[in-house]
Amino acid sequence: MNDTELLQNGIDELIKYIETYYHLQVSEHIIENGKVIIRCDSKTKNIVLDLLRYTDAVRVFPNQSTNKKDQEDRRELILEIEDQMG
């Protein structure tokens, strides 16, 4: 799998996580100006993630990694989403 496919797979899994954990329907996502913008149907505010900051976390998101750095990256990404959802 190349980097683009890994990133897209991670974004897809991230969307599933948001839909499942927050009970939201994601209407679309776009990548624009180095950010992933995730739009939810029932929420006026979008989830905006800086790809430069979260690329590694998004790539490993589908995996339950045992690597400590990957776990920390994933946890940081989830906290960022929680902050934006709050």
C-alpha positions as CSV (number, residue, x, y, z in Angstrom):
1,M,0.0,0.0,0.0
2,N,1.4,3.4,-0.9
3,D,1.3,6.5,1.3
4,T,-1.8,7.9,-0.4
5,E,-3.7,4.6,0.1
6,L,-2.6,4.4,3.7
7,L,-3.8,7.9,4.4
8,Q,-7.1,7.3,2.6
9,N,-7.6,4.1,4.5
10,G,-6.9,5.9,7.8
11,I,-9.3,8.7,6.9
12,D,-12.0,6.1,6.1
13,E,-11.4,4.4,9.5
14,L,-11.4,7.7,11.3
15,I,-14.8,8.5,9.7
16,K,-16.2,5.1,10.9
17,Y,-14.9,5.9,14.4
18,I,-16.6,9.3,14.4
19,E,-19.9,7.9,13.1
20,T,-19.8,5.0,15.7
21,Y,-18.4,6.8,18.8
22,Y,-20.3,10.1,18.3
23,H,-23.4,8.7,16.6
24,L,-23.0,11.2,13.7
25,Q,-23.4,10.7,10.0
26,V,-20.4,12.1,8.1
27,S,-21.6,13.6,4.9
28,E,-18.2,14.2,3.3
29,H,-14.6,14.8,3.8
30,I,-12.2,16.9,1.8
31,I,-8.5,17.5,1.9
32,E,-7.8,21.2,1.4
33,N,-4.8,23.4,2.2
34,G,-3.1,20.6,4.2
35,K,-6.2,19.9,6.3
36,V,-8.7,17.1,6.4
37,I,-12.2,18.7,6.8
38,I,-14.8,16.2,7.9
39,R,-18.4,17.4,7.6
40,C,-21.2,15.8,9.7
41,D,-24.9,16.1,8.7
42,S,-26.2,17.0,12.2
43,K,-23.4,19.3,13.3
44,T,-22.8,22.9,12.1
45,K,-19.2,22.8,13.0
46,N,-16.7,20.7,10.9
47,I,-13.9,18.6,12.3
48,V,-10.7,20.1,10.9
49,L,-7.5,18.2,11.3
50,D,-4.0,19.5,10.3
51,L,-2.5,16.8,8.1
52,L,1.0,17.9,8.8
53,R,0.5,17.3,12.5
54,Y,-1.7,14.2,12.3
55,T,-0.5,12.3,9.2
56,D,1.2,9.5,11.1
57,A,-1.8,9.2,13.5
58,V,-4.3,9.0,10.6
59,R,-2.1,6.4,8.8
60,V,-2.0,4.1,11.8
61,F,-5.5,4.8,13.0
62,P,-7.0,1.5,11.6
63,N,-4.4,-0.5,13.5
64,Q,-4.3,-1.3,17.2
65,S,-0.6,-0.7,17.2
66,T,1.6,-1.9,20.1
67,N,4.2,0.8,19.2
68,K,4.2,3.4,21.9
69,K,4.7,6.3,19.5
70,D,1.8,5.2,17.3
71,Q,-0.4,4.8,20.4
72,E,0.5,8.3,21.6
73,D,-0.2,9.7,18.1
74,R,-3.6,8.0,18.0
75,R,-4.5,9.2,21.5
76,E,-3.5,12.7,20.6
77,L,-5.7,12.6,17.4
78,I,-8.7,11.3,19.4
79,L,-8.3,14.1,22.0
80,E,-8.2,16.7,19.2
81,I,-11.5,15.3,17.8
82,E,-13.0,15.3,21.3
83,D,-12.0,18.9,21.8
84,Q,-13.6,19.9,18.5
85,M,-16.8,17.9,19.3
86,G,-17.1,19.4,22.7
